[in-house]
Protein backbone atom coordinates (compact mmCIF):
# COMPACT_ATOMS: atom_id res chain seq x y z
CA UNK A 1 0.00 0.00 0.00
CA UNK A 2 2.79 2.42 0.92
CA UNK A 3 4.55 1.73 -2.38
CA UNK A 4 1.38 2.48 -4.33
CA UNK A 5 0.74 5.71 -2.41
CA UNK A 6 4.32 6.90 -2.93
CA UNK A 7 4.14 6.06 -6.62
CA UNK A 8 0.89 7.98 -7.01
CA UNK A 9 2.26 11.00 -5.15
CA UNK A 10 5.44 10.88 -7.24
CA UNK A 11 3.51 10.86 -10.52
CA UNK A 12 1.20 13.63 -9.31
CA UNK A 13 4.16 15.90 -8.51
CA UNK A 14 6.25 15.12 -11.58
CA UNK A 15 6.66 17.93 -14.12
CA UNK A 16 8.94 18.55 -17.10
CA UNK A 17 12.11 20.66 -16.87
CA UNK A 18 10.43 23.33 -19.01
CA UNK A 19 7.48 23.46 -16.60
CA UNK A 20 9.85 23.69 -13.64
CA UNK A 21 11.74 26.62 -15.16
CA UNK A 22 8.35 28.14 -15.99
CA UNK A 23 7.57 28.36 -12.28
CA UNK A 24 10.07 31.22 -12.01
CA UNK A 25 8.41 34.61 -12.34
CA UNK A 26 9.75 38.15 -12.38
CA UNK A 27 10.82 39.41 -8.97
CA UNK A 28 11.41 35.93 -7.56
CA UNK A 29 14.40 34.75 -5.54
CA UNK A 30 15.60 31.19 -6.25
CA UNK A 31 18.33 28.78 -5.20
CA UNK A 32 19.88 26.89 -8.13
CA UNK A 33 22.34 24.56 -6.47
CA UNK A 34 25.83 23.91 -5.16
CA UNK A 35 28.86 21.95 -6.35
CA UNK A 36 27.94 18.71 -8.08
CA UNK A 37 24.30 19.37 -7.17
CA UNK A 38 23.85 22.25 -9.61
CA UNK A 39 20.45 22.26 -11.33
CA UNK A 40 21.92 22.66 -14.83
CA UNK A 41 18.77 21.57 -16.64
CA UNK A 42 16.81 24.37 -14.94
CA UNK A 43 19.62 26.80 -15.70
CA UNK A 44 19.33 25.91 -19.40
CA UNK A 45 15.57 26.49 -19.63
CA UNK A 46 15.68 29.55 -17.40
CA UNK A 47 18.29 31.18 -19.63
CA UNK A 48 15.98 30.66 -22.61
CA UNK A 49 13.34 32.76 -20.81
CA UNK A 50 15.60 35.79 -20.35
CA UNK A 51 13.42 38.07 -22.48
CA UNK A 52 10.27 37.11 -20.55
CA UNK A 53 11.63 37.93 -17.10
CA UNK A 54 13.03 40.76 -15.01
CA UNK A 55 14.68 41.10 -11.62
CA UNK A 56 15.19 37.41 -10.83
CA UNK A 57 17.62 36.76 -7.96
CA UNK A 58 19.65 33.54 -8.30
CA UNK A 59 21.82 32.10 -5.54
CA UNK A 60 24.46 29.41 -6.11
CA UNK A 61 27.69 28.21 -4.51
CA UNK A 62 30.75 26.20 -5.56
CA UNK A 63 29.95 26.93 -9.19
CA UNK A 64 31.28 23.90 -11.08
CA UNK A 65 30.04 25.03 -14.52
CA UNK A 66 29.63 28.29 -16.39
CA UNK A 67 25.93 28.97 -15.97
CA UNK A 68 23.72 29.39 -19.03
CA UNK A 69 21.88 32.29 -17.39
CA UNK A 70 25.20 34.16 -17.21
CA UNK A 71 25.85 33.57 -20.90
CA UNK A 72 22.33 34.71 -21.80
CA UNK A 73 22.50 37.81 -19.59
CA UNK A 74 26.17 38.85 -19.31
CA UNK A 75 25.34 42.30 -17.93
CA UNK A 76 23.01 41.03 -15.23
CA UNK A 77 20.06 43.03 -16.54
CA UNK A 78 17.59 40.25 -15.68
CA UNK A 79 19.35 37.70 -13.49
CA UNK A 80 20.80 39.10 -10.25
CA UNK A 81 23.37 36.49 -9.26
CA UNK A 82 25.20 35.87 -6.01
CA UNK A 83 27.33 32.96 -4.92
CA UNK A 84 28.87 31.72 -1.69
CA UNK A 85 32.06 30.35 -3.28
CA UNK A 86 33.52 30.68 -6.77
CA UNK A 87 35.42 28.12 -8.82
CA UNK A 88 37.35 28.64 -12.06
CA UNK A 89 34.29 28.14 -14.27
CA UNK A 90 32.72 31.50 -13.35
CA UNK A 91 35.71 33.72 -12.57
CA UNK A 92 35.44 35.63 -15.85
CA UNK A 93 31.82 36.56 -15.09
CA UNK A 94 32.79 37.32 -11.51
CA UNK A 95 35.49 39.73 -12.68
CA UNK A 96 33.01 41.45 -14.99
CA UNK A 97 30.22 41.82 -12.42
CA UNK A 98 32.43 42.66 -9.45
CA UNK A 99 32.90 41.28 -5.96
CA UNK A 100 29.51 42.63 -4.85
CA UNK A 101 27.93 39.36 -5.94
CA UNK A 102 29.82 37.42 -3.25
CA UNK A 103 27.70 36.14 -0.34
CA UNK A 104 30.28 36.47 2.42
CA UNK A 105 30.01 33.95 5.25
CA UNK A 106 32.23 31.77 7.34
CA UNK A 107 30.72 28.54 6.09
CA UNK A 108 29.69 26.92 9.37
CA UNK A 109 27.38 29.90 9.96
CA UNK A 110 25.58 29.59 6.60
CA UNK A 111 22.71 27.22 7.52
CA UNK A 112 21.80 29.34 10.55
CA UNK A 113 21.98 32.58 8.57
CA UNK A 114 19.76 31.08 5.85
CA UNK A 115 17.15 29.89 8.36
CA UNK A 116 17.12 33.16 10.30
CA UNK A 117 17.48 35.76 7.57
CA UNK A 118 16.60 34.30 4.18
CA UNK A 119 13.50 33.42 2.19
CA UNK A 120 13.37 31.91 -1.30
CA UNK A 121 10.47 31.51 -3.67
CA UNK A 122 11.87 28.27 -5.14
CA UNK A 123 14.70 25.93 -4.21
CA UNK A 124 15.84 23.66 -7.05
CA UNK A 125 17.55 20.73 -5.34
CA UNK A 126 19.42 18.01 -7.26
CA UNK A 127 19.00 14.59 -5.64
CA UNK A 128 19.38 10.86 -6.15
CA UNK A 129 16.24 8.93 -7.17
CA UNK A 130 13.56 8.43 -4.52
CA UNK A 131 14.04 5.39 -2.30
CA UNK A 132 11.39 2.89 -1.18
CA UNK A 133 10.45 5.10 1.77
CA UNK A 134 9.90 8.29 -0.22
CA UNK A 135 13.25 9.94 0.53
CA UNK A 136 15.34 11.90 -1.95
CA UNK A 137 19.01 11.73 -0.90
CA UNK A 138 21.07 14.89 -1.43
CA UNK A 139 23.99 12.81 -2.61
CA UNK A 140 27.27 14.66 -3.04
CA UNK A 141 26.35 17.95 -1.34
CA UNK A 142 24.60 18.08 2.01
CA UNK A 143 26.21 21.45 2.96
CA UNK A 144 23.23 23.80 3.57
CA UNK A 145 20.63 22.20 1.27
CA UNK A 146 18.09 21.41 3.99
CA UNK A 147 18.23 25.00 5.20
CA UNK A 148 17.35 26.23 1.69
CA UNK A 149 14.50 23.72 1.51
CA UNK A 150 13.10 24.95 4.82
CA UNK A 151 13.04 28.63 3.84
CA UNK A 152 11.65 28.15 0.31
CA UNK A 153 7.99 28.51 -0.61
CA UNK A 154 8.39 25.72 -3.17
CA UNK A 155 10.88 22.86 -3.28
CA UNK A 156 11.57 21.27 -6.67
CA UNK A 157 13.80 18.20 -6.67
CA UNK A 158 15.82 17.45 -9.79
CA UNK A 159 16.35 13.68 -9.89
CA UNK A 160 19.54 12.36 -11.49
CA UNK A 161 19.99 8.63 -11.96
CA UNK A 162 23.77 8.85 -11.57
CA UNK A 163 23.74 10.79 -8.30
CA UNK A 164 25.14 8.49 -5.59
CA UNK A 165 23.20 7.89 -2.40
CA UNK A 166 25.45 8.97 0.45
CA UNK A 167 24.87 7.74 3.98
CA UNK A 168 24.38 10.62 6.35
CA UNK A 169 24.57 11.77 9.89
CA UNK A 170 21.76 14.31 9.55
CA UNK A 171 19.86 16.37 6.97
CA UNK A 172 21.05 14.18 4.09
CA UNK A 173 17.63 13.64 2.48
CA UNK A 174 14.21 15.20 2.02
CA UNK A 175 10.92 13.28 2.07
CA UNK A 176 8.46 13.49 -0.81
CA UNK A 177 5.88 15.01 1.53
CA UNK A 178 8.10 18.11 1.76
CA UNK A 179 8.52 18.35 -2.03
CA UNK A 180 6.25 20.37 -4.31
CA UNK A 181 7.46 19.18 -7.70
CA UNK A 182 9.74 16.48 -9.14
CA UNK A 183 11.81 16.78 -12.33
CA UNK A 184 13.65 13.85 -13.87
CA UNK A 185 16.89 15.08 -15.42
CA UNK A 186 17.75 12.73 -18.28
CA UNK A 187 20.04 15.23 -20.00
CA UNK A 188 22.85 16.19 -17.62
CA UNK A 189 25.38 13.93 -15.95
CA UNK A 190 26.60 14.67 -12.44
CA UNK A 191 29.74 16.82 -12.58
CA UNK A 192 33.08 15.04 -12.13
CA UNK A 193 36.11 17.06 -11.08
CA UNK A 194 39.10 16.66 -13.43
CA UNK A 195 42.34 15.58 -11.79
CA UNK A 196 44.61 18.50 -10.88
CA UNK A 197 48.26 17.85 -11.78
CA UNK A 198 50.77 18.66 -9.05
CA UNK A 199 53.55 21.18 -9.63
CA UNK A 200 57.07 20.83 -8.33
CA UNK A 201 56.25 23.55 -5.78
CA UNK A 202 53.35 21.43 -4.51
CA UNK A 203 55.64 18.47 -3.96
CA UNK A 204 58.17 20.56 -2.07
CA UNK A 205 55.53 22.05 0.21
CA UNK A 206 54.14 18.58 0.84
CA UNK A 207 57.59 17.24 1.73
CA UNK A 208 58.15 20.18 4.07
CA UNK A 209 54.87 19.66 5.91
CA UNK A 210 55.34 15.93 6.32
CA UNK A 211 59.03 16.21 7.32
CA UNK A 212 58.10 18.86 9.90
CA UNK A 213 56.15 16.14 11.71
CA UNK A 214 52.85 18.03 11.75
CA UNK A 215 50.77 14.94 10.83
CA UNK A 216 51.18 12.12 13.29
CA UNK A 217 49.71 8.65 13.47
CA UNK A 218 46.09 8.79 14.60
CA UNK A 219 45.52 12.31 13.28
CA UNK A 220 42.19 13.47 11.86
CA UNK A 221 42.50 15.26 8.52
CA UNK A 222 40.85 18.18 6.78
CA UNK A 223 42.60 18.84 3.51
CA UNK A 224 41.35 21.05 0.70
CA UNK A 225 41.34 20.82 -3.07
CA UNK A 226 44.12 21.07 -5.65
CA UNK A 227 47.61 19.91 -6.51
CA UNK A 228 49.11 20.81 -3.14
CA UNK A 229 46.59 18.94 -0.95
CA UNK A 230 46.86 15.96 -3.28
CA UNK A 231 50.65 16.02 -2.94
CA UNK A 232 50.36 16.04 0.86
CA UNK A 233 48.07 13.03 0.81
CA UNK A 234 50.47 11.19 -1.48
CA UNK A 235 53.40 12.07 0.80
CA UNK A 236 51.49 10.73 3.80
CA UNK A 237 51.07 7.35 2.16
CA UNK A 238 54.77 7.26 1.26
CA UNK A 239 55.72 8.23 4.83
CA UNK A 240 53.92 5.22 6.29
CA UNK A 241 51.31 7.14 8.31
CA UNK A 242 48.79 4.96 10.15
CA UNK A 243 45.29 5.08 11.62
CA UNK A 244 44.32 8.44 10.16
CA UNK A 245 40.77 9.77 10.17
CA UNK A 246 38.82 12.14 7.93
CA UNK A 247 36.65 15.01 9.13
CA UNK A 248 36.67 17.39 6.18
CA UNK A 249 34.29 19.77 4.46
CA UNK A 250 35.33 18.14 1.15
CA UNK A 251 35.93 14.50 0.24
CA UNK A 252 38.40 13.93 -2.61
CA UNK A 253 39.88 11.14 -4.72
CA UNK A 254 43.19 11.17 -2.87
CA UNK A 255 41.35 10.58 0.41
CA UNK A 256 39.70 7.60 -1.26
CA UNK A 257 43.18 6.32 -2.17
CA UNK A 258 44.28 6.57 1.48
CA UNK A 259 41.18 4.64 2.58
CA UNK A 260 41.84 1.89 0.07
CA UNK A 261 45.50 1.74 1.12
CA UNK A 262 44.47 1.29 4.76
CA UNK A 263 46.14 4.54 5.85
CA UNK A 264 42.74 5.99 6.80
CA UNK A 265 40.66 3.75 9.04
CA UNK A 266 39.06 6.34 11.38
CA UNK A 267 39.79 4.17 14.43
CA UNK A 268 41.19 7.02 16.53
CA UNK A 269 38.38 9.53 16.00
CA UNK A 270 36.42 10.57 19.09
CA UNK A 271 33.15 11.25 17.26
CA UNK A 272 31.87 9.58 14.07
CA UNK A 273 34.35 6.80 14.79
CA UNK A 274 35.01 4.43 11.88
CA UNK A 275 33.40 6.88 9.45
CA UNK A 276 34.87 9.45 7.08
CA UNK A 277 32.73 12.54 7.55
CA UNK A 278 32.32 15.38 5.07
CA UNK A 279 29.89 18.04 3.83
CA UNK A 280 30.39 17.73 0.07
CA UNK A 281 32.28 15.62 -2.42
CA UNK A 282 33.87 16.52 -5.74
CA UNK A 283 35.91 14.00 -7.66
CA UNK A 284 35.85 11.19 -10.18
CA UNK A 285 33.12 8.75 -11.09
CA UNK A 286 35.16 6.05 -9.41
CA UNK A 287 34.93 7.98 -6.11
CA UNK A 288 31.19 8.55 -6.52
CA UNK A 289 30.61 4.85 -7.13
CA UNK A 290 32.66 3.96 -4.04
CA UNK A 291 30.70 6.17 -1.64
CA UNK A 292 27.30 5.13 -3.06
CA UNK A 293 25.36 3.44 -0.20
CA UNK A 294 28.69 2.94 1.62
CA UNK A 295 28.28 3.03 5.44
CA UNK A 296 31.99 3.90 5.85
CA UNK A 297 30.98 7.49 5.05
CA UNK A 298 28.69 10.02 6.71
CA UNK A 299 27.68 13.32 5.16
CA UNK A 300 26.57 16.22 7.33
CA UNK A 301 25.59 19.87 6.85
CA UNK A 302 28.36 22.44 7.28
CA UNK A 303 27.05 23.70 10.62
CA UNK A 304 28.21 20.31 11.95
CA UNK A 305 31.28 19.44 9.86
CA UNK A 306 32.69 22.98 9.93
CA UNK A 307 31.63 23.87 13.45
CA UNK A 308 34.88 24.77 15.27
CA UNK A 309 33.58 23.18 18.48
CA UNK A 310 32.96 19.88 16.66
CA UNK A 311 36.33 20.06 14.90
CA UNK A 312 37.99 20.67 18.27
CA UNK A 313 36.82 17.28 19.55
CA UNK A 314 38.77 15.29 16.96
CA UNK A 315 42.17 13.87 18.01
CA UNK A 316 45.32 15.47 16.63
CA UNK A 317 43.21 17.47 14.22
CA UNK A 318 45.23 18.54 11.18
CA UNK A 319 43.95 21.12 8.71
CA UNK A 320 45.60 22.17 5.45
CA UNK A 321 44.34 24.94 3.19
CA UNK A 322 45.95 27.11 0.55
CA UNK A 323 46.19 30.87 0.48
CA UNK A 324 47.26 33.58 -1.96
CA UNK A 325 49.17 36.08 0.16
CA UNK A 326 50.61 36.54 3.63
CA UNK A 327 51.98 39.84 4.90
CA UNK A 328 54.88 40.24 7.31
CA UNK A 329 52.64 40.66 10.34
CA UNK A 330 51.00 37.31 9.54
CA UNK A 331 47.67 38.31 7.99
CA UNK A 332 46.40 35.71 5.52
CA UNK A 333 44.52 36.66 2.34
CA UNK A 334 42.98 33.69 0.55
CA UNK A 335 40.01 34.93 -1.44
CA UNK A 336 40.27 38.45 -2.86
CA UNK A 337 42.98 40.37 -4.71
CA UNK A 338 43.23 44.04 -3.76
CA UNK A 339 43.37 47.21 -5.84
CA UNK A 340 40.96 50.01 -6.74
CA UNK A 341 38.59 47.34 -8.05
CA UNK A 342 39.21 44.33 -5.78
CA UNK A 343 38.79 40.92 -7.44
CA UNK A 344 37.04 38.13 -5.60
CA UNK A 345 38.71 34.82 -6.52
CA UNK A 346 37.01 32.18 -4.37
CA UNK A 347 35.51 32.65 -0.90
CA UNK A 348 36.09 32.25 2.81
CA UNK A 349 34.64 28.74 2.68
CA UNK A 350 35.66 26.68 5.68
CA UNK A 351 39.24 27.94 5.97
CA UNK A 352 38.62 30.10 9.03
CA UNK A 353 36.34 27.42 10.54
CA UNK A 354 39.10 24.82 10.54
CA UNK A 355 41.80 27.24 11.71
CA UNK A 356 39.59 28.03 14.72
CA UNK A 357 38.67 24.40 15.27
CA UNK A 358 42.26 23.22 15.42
CA UNK A 359 43.18 26.15 17.66
CA UNK A 360 40.47 25.04 20.11
CA UNK A 361 41.50 21.36 20.00
CA UNK A 362 40.56 19.68 23.25
CA UNK A 363 43.70 17.53 23.20
CA UNK A 364 45.82 20.64 22.48
CA UNK A 365 47.43 18.78 19.59
CA UNK A 366 45.61 20.41 16.68
CA UNK A 367 47.62 21.96 13.85
CA UNK A 368 46.41 24.11 10.96
CA UNK A 369 48.67 24.88 8.02
CA UNK A 370 48.09 27.65 5.51
CA UNK A 371 50.27 27.01 2.48
CA UNK A 372 51.23 29.18 -0.49
CA UNK A 373 53.71 29.33 -3.33
CA UNK A 374 56.50 31.75 -2.43
CA UNK A 375 56.09 33.69 -5.67
CA UNK A 376 53.75 34.13 -8.64
CA UNK A 377 55.00 35.39 -12.00
CA UNK A 378 58.20 36.57 -10.34
CA UNK A 379 56.46 38.52 -7.57
CA UNK A 380 56.69 37.50 -3.92
CA UNK A 381 53.49 36.22 -2.33
CA UNK A 382 54.90 37.08 1.07
CA UNK A 383 54.51 40.86 1.11
CA UNK A 384 55.32 43.66 3.57
CA UNK A 385 51.70 44.80 3.81
CA UNK A 386 48.54 43.69 2.03
CA UNK A 387 47.47 45.92 -0.82
CA UNK A 388 44.47 48.21 -0.38
CA UNK A 389 41.26 46.27 -1.01
CA UNK A 390 42.72 42.90 -0.04
CA UNK A 391 40.45 40.94 2.30
CA UNK A 392 41.92 39.19 5.35
CA UNK A 393 40.56 35.63 5.51
CA UNK A 394 42.42 34.55 8.67
CA UNK A 395 43.55 37.22 11.16
CA UNK A 396 47.15 37.19 12.31
CA UNK A 397 46.13 36.49 15.90
CA UNK A 398 45.01 32.91 15.19
CA UNK A 399 47.23 31.82 12.28
CA UNK A 400 49.12 28.69 13.30
CA UNK A 401 51.57 27.26 10.73
CA UNK A 402 52.52 28.79 7.37
CA UNK A 403 54.28 26.73 4.70
CA UNK A 404 55.96 27.46 1.38
CA UNK A 405 58.28 25.36 -0.79
CA UNK A 406 61.14 26.92 1.24
CA UNK A 407 60.02 25.86 4.71
CA UNK A 408 57.46 25.86 7.51
CA UNK A 409 57.03 28.31 10.39
CA UNK A 410 54.85 28.36 13.48
CA UNK A 411 53.43 31.87 13.49
CA UNK A 412 51.28 31.68 16.60
CA UNK A 413 52.98 33.09 19.68
CA UNK A 414 55.64 35.07 17.84
CA UNK A 415 56.22 38.81 18.21
CA UNK A 416 55.78 40.85 15.04
CA UNK A 417 59.55 41.13 14.71
CA UNK A 418 60.10 37.37 15.05
CA UNK A 419 57.17 36.64 12.75
CA UNK A 420 58.49 38.92 10.02
CA UNK A 421 61.96 37.36 10.17
CA UNK A 422 60.51 33.84 10.11
CA UNK A 423 58.32 34.63 7.09
CA UNK A 424 61.24 36.19 5.25
CA UNK A 425 63.21 32.99 5.83
CA UNK A 426 60.60 30.90 3.96
CA UNK A 427 60.09 33.49 1.21
CA UNK A 428 61.67 32.88 -2.18
CA UNK A 429 65.43 33.58 -1.92
CA UNK A 430 65.20 36.18 -4.70
CA UNK A 431 62.97 38.37 -2.53
CA UNK A 432 64.43 37.97 0.96
CA UNK A 433 66.81 40.95 0.95
CA UNK A 434 64.11 43.29 -0.35
CA UNK A 435 61.59 42.00 2.19
CA UNK A 436 64.11 42.50 5.00
CA UNK A 437 64.69 46.13 4.00
CA UNK A 438 60.96 46.73 3.71
CA UNK A 439 60.32 45.12 7.11
CA UNK A 440 62.93 47.33 8.79
CA UNK A 441 61.61 50.46 7.06
CA UNK A 442 58.06 49.61 8.18
CA UNK A 443 59.15 49.12 11.78
CA UNK A 444 58.20 45.44 11.80
CA UNK A 445 61.74 44.47 12.73
CA UNK A 446 62.92 46.68 15.57
CA UNK A 447 65.98 44.70 16.60
CA UNK A 448 67.77 42.61 14.01
CA UNK A 449 69.62 39.57 15.25
CA UNK A 450 73.35 39.42 14.59
CA UNK A 451 74.80 37.18 11.92
CA UNK A 452 74.06 33.58 12.84
CA UNK A 453 73.68 30.20 11.22
CA UNK A 454 70.67 29.50 13.40
CA UNK A 455 67.17 29.65 11.95
CA UNK A 456 64.99 32.57 13.05
CA UNK A 457 62.64 31.92 15.92
CA UNK A 458 59.49 30.09 14.80
CA UNK A 459 61.06 28.40 11.76
CA UNK A 460 60.30 24.68 12.08
CA UNK A 461 62.25 23.68 9.00
CA UNK A 462 63.78 25.42 6.01
CA UNK A 463 65.67 24.73 2.82
CA UNK A 464 67.74 26.84 0.46
CA UNK A 465 67.93 24.66 -2.65
N, C-alpha and C positions, 0 to 999 in steps of 0.2 A: 504493500500500500504506500509506504513512504517513497519507494522508488518511483511509482506512478505519479504521486503528487509532485515530487521534485522535477520529474520530466515535464509535467504539464506547466509548472511554474516557469521552468527554463524556456520552454517554447513560447510562452506568453510574453516573456520579457525580451526575447531575442529580436534584434533589429539589424538592419544592414549598416555597414560603415558610413554610407552616404546619409542615412537617416540619423545616425549618431552625431555626425558633424553638423547636420541640420538642426540639432537641438540648440546649438550656439546662436545666440542673438546679440544684436548690438548692445553694448554697455555691460555685457557679462564678464565675469571673472572666472577663469578655468585653470585647472591643473592638468598638465599634459604628460607628466611622467618624470622618471629619474633613471639615469644609468641605462642598464639593459632593459628596463621596464618603461621605455619611451613609447608612447602611443603613436607610432609613425603613420599608421593607416588613417588615424584621425587628422594628423598634421597634413597629410596629402589632400584630403577632401576639404579641410578647413581652408587651406591655401587657395583652393579653386574658388572659394566663395568670397575672396577678398573684396570684390567690387560690390557685394551685397551688404557688407558689414561696416561698422565703424566702432571705434573705441572698445575693442575687445582686449582684456588683460589676460596674458598667458604666463603662467609660472611653470618653470622647469628646474632641473638641477642635474649635475653630472651629464652634460649634454654630449652624448656619444656620437651624434650625427648632426650634420648641418640641416636645420629644420627647413621644411618646404615653405612654411609661413614667412620665414626670413627672406627666402629667395623671392617670394611673391610680393613682399612689402619691405624692400630694403631700407626705406626711410622711416619705417615705423608709423606710417600715417593711419593705419587701421589696427595693427596688432601691437599692443603695448607689452613688451616682453621683459620679464626679469627672471633671474636664475640664481640659485644658491651656490653653484660651483661650476666653473667653466673648464671644458677640455679643449683640445686643439681644434676640434671640428667647428667651433663657433667663434674662435678668437678674432677672425677678420671682422665679423659682424659686431662683435663686442668692441673692437677698436673704433669702428665707425659710429656706433651709437653712444659710446662713452660709458664710464664706470658707474653712472647713475642707475644702470639696470641691475646692478649687483644687490642681492638680498643678503645683507651682512649679518651673519650669526655665528657664534661658536656652536658647532653642530649639535652638541648634546642638549642645547636649549631649544632647538627647533620645534620638536613636537609640542612642547608646552606653549611656546609662542604662537604656534598655529592654532592650538585649541583655545587659547585665551584671547587672541587678537585678530584672528583671520576668519573670513567667510568666503566660500566659493559657490558659484552657481552650479558648476559641474566639475567633478573629478573623474578623469579618464584613467583607469587603473589597469595596467597590463597584468594578467594572471596566468597561471596554469589552468588546464581544464578542470571543471567542477568534479569533486570526488563524490563517492556514494552517499555522503552525508550532507551534500549541498554546500560544501566549502570551496572557495576559490583561493588557492595558495598564491601568495605574492611572489614566490619564486626567488629570484636573484636579488631583489631589493626590498627589504623590510623597512629600513631607514625611518621615514616618517609617514609612510603611506596610510596607516590607519588613522592618523591624526587628520590627514586631508579628507579621508572618507567621512569622518565624524563631523567636519565643519562644512560639508558640501550639501547643497539642496538636492542634488541628484548625483548618484554614483553609477558610472557606466564601466563595466568590466570589459576589457579587451582580451579575449581568450586566445592564447597561442599554444598550439599543440607541442611545440618544442621547448616550452618553458619548463625547466625542472621543478619538481615539487621539493621544497627544502624544509626539513624538519625545523621546528621553531621552539623558542622558549616562551615567547608571547607575541601577540599581534601579527602573526605570520599569515593569517588568512581572514577572509571576510565571507560570511554566510549569505546565501542567495536571498534570504529575507531582508537583508540590508542593501540589496542591489536593486536599482531601478531598471536598468537595461543591460543587455548582454550582446556583445559583438564578437563574432568569430573571425579572427584575422587569419585568412588563408593566403595572404600576399607577402607579409614580411616575416623574415626569420629573426630570431633573437640575436642581438648584437654579440659578436665575439671580438675580444680585444686582441689585436695583432701583437705578436711577441716584440718586445723592445730590446734591440741589441745593446749589449753593454759596451761602454767605451773603456779605454785604458784607464782613464781617471776614475771610473766607477770601480774598477778592480783594485786600484790602489787604495781608495777610501775604504773599501770592504776589508782589505787586508789590515789596514790600520785599526779599524774598529775591532776586528776579531783578535788581532795581536795585542790590543790594549786590555783584553780580558774583560770587556764590558758585558759579554753574554756568557753566562755560566750554565753548567748543567742544571736542569730543573727550571730554567727561566721561562717566563710567559712572554710571548712576542706580539708586538704590533709593528708591522712594517708596511710602508706605503707602496706606491706604484712606480715602476720605471726601471731603468738599467741598473741604477745604484742599489735599490732594495733587492733586486734579483741577484746581484753580485754578492751581497751580504749573505743571502740565504744559501747560495752555492758555497761560499767560503765556510759557512757553519757546517755543512755536510762534510766538507773536506777536513775540517778541524776535529771531527769526531765528537761533536756535541751530542748529548743524550737527554732524554726525558723532557724535551721542550714542550711547551703548550702554546696555543694560539688564542688570543683575545684581541681581535683586530677589527677596525671598522670595515676593512676590505679583505676579502679572501682572494688569493692569486694562485696562478699555476705553480709557482715555485714553492708555495706552502704545501700544495698537493704533493709535489715531489718529495718534500721532507716527511710528509705523512707516510707515503709509500715506502720510503727508505727506513722508516722506523725511528727517525730522529725526533719527530713529533709524536708523542703518545698521550699528552695531556694528563699524565698520572700525578703530577705535582701541583696541579691547580687547586686552589682552595674553593672556588665556586665553579659550577659547570664542569666538574671533573670528568675526564675522559671524553670531553667534547671540544671541538674547535668552534669557537663562537665568533660571529661576525654580523655586520649590519647589511653589507651588500657584497656582491661578487661580480668581478669582471675578469674574463679569461677566455680560455679555449673551449671548444665543444667537448673535448675530452674531460675537462674539469667539470663542466655542467653535468655531463653524464655520470660522473663519479659522485657528485653530491646529491643527485636525484634520489629521494626517498632514503637517504643514508643517515642512520641515527647517530653516526659519529660527529655530525654537525648540528649546530643550533643557531638559527638566525634570530636576531632581536632588533627592536627599534634602537635608534641612536641615543635616546635618553637613558638606555641601559648600557649598551656597549661602550659609549663614549662618556658616560658619567664618571667624572674623576674619582668619586667615592667608591664606585664599583671597581674601576681600574686599580685603585689603591689596595684592594684586597688580594690581588693576584701576587703570587710569590715571584721575587726577583724580576719584577716587571721591566721589560726592555722595550723602548719605543724608538723607532728610527723614522725620521721624515726629512725631506729635502727642503732647502730654502734657496733664495736667490741672492740675498745680500746680508752681511753682518757688518755693523759699524764697530769702531774701536772701543765703544763703551759696552758693547755686547747686545745691542738691539738687533732683533731678527726680523727681516722683511721677506715674506714668502709669497706674496700674492699680488702686489701692485707695484708697478714701476713709476717713479716720481717724475716731476716736470710740471710745466704750466698746464698740460692736459694729462693728468696721471692715467696710466693704462692698467686696468685690472687684467690679470693674467689667469688666475685660478680662483681661489677663495680661502677663507680661514679653514674650512673643513673641520677635521678633528685634531689638527696639529696642536692647538693650545690645550684641548681637552686632555690629550695624552701626556703633554708636558706637565700639566697640573697633577694628573693621576699618578705619574711616577714620582713626582715630588712628594706626594702625600702617602707614599707606599707604607703600609702598616709594618712591614718587616724592615723598613729603612734600607732596602737593597734595590730600590728602583733606579733605573738609569734611562734618561732620554737623550738621544743624540740628534742634533740638527746638522745635516751635512750639506756641503756645497762645493762646487768646483772653485778652485782658487782664482780662476780668471775666466773671462768670456770675451772672445775676440780681442785679446790682448789687454783688456782692462781688468783691474783687480776687482774681485767681488767682495773682498774685505776692504772697507772704505773708512776714511776718517769719520765722516758723519753722513747720515742718510740724506739723500737729495730731497729738496722741498717736494711735497706731494707723495712721498713714499709712506706707505702704511706699515706700522709695526704690528706684526702678527703675534710675536712672543716678546713680552717686555724683558729687559735685561735682568730684572730682579729675580726671575725664575728660570732663566736659561741654565741648563745643566751642562751637557757636553756639546762641543762643536768640533766637527771633523772636516778636513779637506784631504786631498791626496798627499799633503805634506805633513800631516800629523793630526793629533787629537788633543784637545785641551778640556779641562774641567773649569768652566767659567764661574759656576756658582761659588760664592764665598770669597772671590778675589776682589781686591781694591780695583778702582778704575785703572790705576797705573799698571798693576800686575796683569790685569785683563788685556790691556792694550798691547803690552809686550808679548804676552802669550799668543794673542791673535796674529801679531806680526810674524811670530816664529812659524806659524802654519800657513801664512800667506805664500803666494808664489814668490820664489827667490828674486825674480825680476822687479818686484814691487816693494820689497822689504825696506830698503834704504829710504825710499820716498815716503812710505807709510810712517817710518820712525821720525823723519823730519816733521811730517804733518802732525803726528801725535804730540811731539814736543811743542810745536808752535801753538797747538790748540790747548795746551795745558793738561792733556790727558796723562802725560808722563812727567811728573814733577821731579823725580829723583831717578836718574838713570843708573843702573848697576854698572860697576866697572867691568872691564874685559874679563870674560870667564868662559870656560868651556861647558859650564853647567847650563842646562835648559832653564828658561824662565819659569818662575813659579806658575803652577797650574798646567804645564805642558806634560801630558801623560806619555806621549811618545811622539817622535818627530823623525823625519828623514830629509836628506838634502839632495838625493839623486833618484 
